[in-house]
C-alpha cells in the first residue's frame, strides 16, 4: 500500500524539478528515456504532454504503455 503523504511529496518534487529538467532537453519531438521513473511514472507524463516520445524504465514503473517494468541493465 502506498503512503499518501509520500506520494504527495513525490508529486511535489516532480512538479518542482520539472522546469529544471525541461530546460536541458532539446525541442520535441525527440526520444527521452526516464531511467528510474519510479511507481509514479517520473517525468514521462510531462514529457509526453509536451510532445516527446518518452518511455519510463524502472522495476516499480506503473503498468501501461510507455513504461517498462525492468531494471535498466536489462
Rosetta constraint file for C-alpha pairs under 8 A:
AtomPair CA 2 CA 6 HARMONIC 7.64 0.50
AtomPair CA 2 CA 7 HARMONIC 7.14 0.50
AtomPair CA 3 CA 7 HARMONIC 6.23 0.50
AtomPair CA 4 CA 8 HARMONIC 6.08 0.50
AtomPair CA 5 CA 9 HARMONIC 6.16 0.50
AtomPair CA 6 CA 10 HARMONIC 6.12 0.50
AtomPair CA 7 CA 11 HARMONIC 6.17 0.50
AtomPair CA 7 CA 40 HARMONIC 7.96 0.50
AtomPair CA 8 CA 12 HARMONIC 6.22 0.50
AtomPair CA 9 CA 13 HARMONIC 6.19 0.50
AtomPair CA 10 CA 14 HARMONIC 6.23 0.50
AtomPair CA 11 CA 15 HARMONIC 6.21 0.50
AtomPair CA 11 CA 40 HARMONIC 7.92 0.50
AtomPair CA 12 CA 16 HARMONIC 6.02 0.50
AtomPair CA 13 CA 17 HARMONIC 6.05 0.50
AtomPair CA 14 CA 18 HARMONIC 5.86 0.50
AtomPair CA 14 CA 42 HARMONIC 6.92 0.50
AtomPair CA 14 CA 43 HARMONIC 7.01 0.50
AtomPair CA 15 CA 19 HARMONIC 7.81 0.50
AtomPair CA 17 CA 21 HARMONIC 6.37 0.50
AtomPair CA 18 CA 22 HARMONIC 5.88 0.50
AtomPair CA 18 CA 43 HARMONIC 7.27 0.50
AtomPair CA 18 CA 46 HARMONIC 8.00 0.50
AtomPair CA 19 CA 23 HARMONIC 6.26 0.50
AtomPair CA 20 CA 24 HARMONIC 7.31 0.50
AtomPair CA 21 CA 25 HARMONIC 7.09 0.50
AtomPair CA 26 CA 30 HARMONIC 7.44 0.50
AtomPair CA 28 CA 50 HARMONIC 7.17 0.50
AtomPair CA 28 CA 51 HARMONIC 5.60 0.50
AtomPair CA 28 CA 52 HARMONIC 5.10 0.50
AtomPair CA 29 CA 51 HARMONIC 5.70 0.50
AtomPair CA 29 CA 52 HARMONIC 4.85 0.50
AtomPair CA 29 CA 53 HARMONIC 6.50 0.50
AtomPair CA 30 CA 52 HARMONIC 5.46 0.50
AtomPair CA 30 CA 53 HARMONIC 5.86 0.50
AtomPair CA 31 CA 52 HARMONIC 6.15 0.50
AtomPair CA 31 CA 53 HARMONIC 4.63 0.50
AtomPair CA 31 CA 54 HARMONIC 5.76 0.50
AtomPair CA 32 CA 52 HARMONIC 6.89 0.50
AtomPair CA 32 CA 53 HARMONIC 6.18 0.50
AtomPair CA 32 CA 54 HARMONIC 4.72 0.50
AtomPair CA 32 CA 55 HARMONIC 6.50 0.50
AtomPair CA 33 CA 54 HARMONIC 5.73 0.50
AtomPair CA 33 CA 55 HARMONIC 4.99 0.50
AtomPair CA 33 CA 56 HARMONIC 5.82 0.50
AtomPair CA 33 CA 57 HARMONIC 7.23 0.50
AtomPair CA 34 CA 42 HARMONIC 7.02 0.50
AtomPair CA 34 CA 43 HARMONIC 6.83 0.50
AtomPair CA 34 CA 44 HARMONIC 6.75 0.50
AtomPair CA 34 CA 54 HARMONIC 7.29 0.50
AtomPair CA 34 CA 55 HARMONIC 6.18 0.50
AtomPair CA 34 CA 56 HARMONIC 4.69 0.50
AtomPair CA 34 CA 57 HARMONIC 6.19 0.50
AtomPair CA 35 CA 56 HARMONIC 6.11 0.50
AtomPair CA 35 CA 57 HARMONIC 5.00 0.50
AtomPair CA 35 CA 58 HARMONIC 6.44 0.50
AtomPair CA 35 CA 72 HARMONIC 6.66 0.50
AtomPair CA 36 CA 42 HARMONIC 7.62 0.50
AtomPair CA 36 CA 56 HARMONIC 7.25 0.50
AtomPair CA 36 CA 57 HARMONIC 5.82 0.50
AtomPair CA 36 CA 58 HARMONIC 4.82 0.50
AtomPair CA 36 CA 61 HARMONIC 7.99 0.50
AtomPair CA 36 CA 72 HARMONIC 7.83 0.50
AtomPair CA 37 CA 41 HARMONIC 5.00 0.50
AtomPair CA 37 CA 42 HARMONIC 4.15 0.50
AtomPair CA 37 CA 43 HARMONIC 7.00 0.50
AtomPair CA 37 CA 44 HARMONIC 7.62 0.50
AtomPair CA 37 CA 56 HARMONIC 5.49 0.50
AtomPair CA 37 CA 57 HARMONIC 6.04 0.50
AtomPair CA 37 CA 58 HARMONIC 5.75 0.50
AtomPair CA 37 CA 61 HARMONIC 6.29 0.50
AtomPair CA 38 CA 42 HARMONIC 6.03 0.50
AtomPair CA 38 CA 57 HARMONIC 7.99 0.50
AtomPair CA 38 CA 58 HARMONIC 5.79 0.50
AtomPair CA 38 CA 59 HARMONIC 7.64 0.50
AtomPair CA 38 CA 60 HARMONIC 5.46 0.50
AtomPair CA 38 CA 61 HARMONIC 5.06 0.50
AtomPair CA 38 CA 62 HARMONIC 7.62 0.50
AtomPair CA 39 CA 58 HARMONIC 7.94 0.50
AtomPair CA 39 CA 60 HARMONIC 5.02 0.50
AtomPair CA 39 CA 61 HARMONIC 4.60 0.50
AtomPair CA 39 CA 62 HARMONIC 5.31 0.50
AtomPair CA 40 CA 61 HARMONIC 7.00 0.50
AtomPair CA 40 CA 62 HARMONIC 6.50 0.50
AtomPair CA 41 CA 45 HARMONIC 7.04 0.50
AtomPair CA 41 CA 56 HARMONIC 6.56 0.50
AtomPair CA 41 CA 61 HARMONIC 5.95 0.50
AtomPair CA 41 CA 62 HARMONIC 6.05 0.50
AtomPair CA 41 CA 67 HARMONIC 7.71 0.50
AtomPair CA 42 CA 56 HARMONIC 7.36 0.50
AtomPair CA 43 CA 47 HARMONIC 5.99 0.50
AtomPair CA 44 CA 48 HARMONIC 6.01 0.50
AtomPair CA 44 CA 54 HARMONIC 5.70 0.50
AtomPair CA 44 CA 55 HARMONIC 6.31 0.50
AtomPair CA 44 CA 56 HARMONIC 6.17 0.50
AtomPair CA 44 CA 66 HARMONIC 7.94 0.50
AtomPair CA 45 CA 49 HARMONIC 6.08 0.50
AtomPair CA 46 CA 50 HARMONIC 6.44 0.50
AtomPair CA 47 CA 51 HARMONIC 6.56 0.50
AtomPair CA 47 CA 52 HARMONIC 5.30 0.50
AtomPair CA 47 CA 53 HARMONIC 7.55 0.50
AtomPair CA 47 CA 54 HARMONIC 6.16 0.50
AtomPair CA 48 CA 52 HARMONIC 4.95 0.50
AtomPair CA 48 CA 53 HARMONIC 6.26 0.50
AtomPair CA 48 CA 54 HARMONIC 5.92 0.50
AtomPair CA 54 CA 66 HARMONIC 6.82 0.50
AtomPair CA 55 CA 66 HARMONIC 4.66 0.50
AtomPair CA 55 CA 67 HARMONIC 5.65 0.50
AtomPair CA 55 CA 68 HARMONIC 7.59 0.50
AtomPair CA 56 CA 61 HARMONIC 6.96 0.50
AtomPair CA 56 CA 66 HARMONIC 6.22 0.50
AtomPair CA 56 CA 67 HARMONIC 4.65 0.50
AtomPair CA 56 CA 68 HARMONIC 6.15 0.50
AtomPair CA 57 CA 61 HARMONIC 6.46 0.50
AtomPair CA 57 CA 67 HARMONIC 5.93 0.50
AtomPair CA 57 CA 68 HARMONIC 4.84 0.50
AtomPair CA 57 CA 69 HARMONIC 6.16 0.50
AtomPair CA 57 CA 70 HARMONIC 6.39 0.50
AtomPair CA 57 CA 71 HARMONIC 7.04 0.50
AtomPair CA 57 CA 72 HARMONIC 6.22 0.50
AtomPair CA 58 CA 67 HARMONIC 7.88 0.50
AtomPair CA 58 CA 68 HARMONIC 6.44 0.50
AtomPair CA 58 CA 69 HARMONIC 5.26 0.50
AtomPair CA 58 CA 70 HARMONIC 5.49 0.50
AtomPair CA 58 CA 71 HARMONIC 5.71 0.50
AtomPair CA 58 CA 72 HARMONIC 6.72 0.50
AtomPair CA 59 CA 68 HARMONIC 7.51 0.50
AtomPair CA 59 CA 69 HARMONIC 4.36 0.50
AtomPair CA 59 CA 70 HARMONIC 4.48 0.50
AtomPair CA 59 CA 71 HARMONIC 5.47 0.50
AtomPair CA 60 CA 69 HARMONIC 6.06 0.50
AtomPair CA 60 CA 70 HARMONIC 7.94 0.50
AtomPair CA 61 CA 67 HARMONIC 6.18 0.50
AtomPair CA 61 CA 68 HARMONIC 6.58 0.50
AtomPair CA 61 CA 69 HARMONIC 5.34 0.50
AtomPair CA 62 CA 67 HARMONIC 6.51 0.50
AtomPair CA 62 CA 69 HARMONIC 7.54 0.50
AtomPair CA 63 CA 67 HARMONIC 6.58 0.50
AtomPair CA 63 CA 68 HARMONIC 7.90 0.50
AtomPair CA 63 CA 69 HARMONIC 7.55 0.50
AtomPair CA 70 CA 74 HARMONIC 6.47 0.50
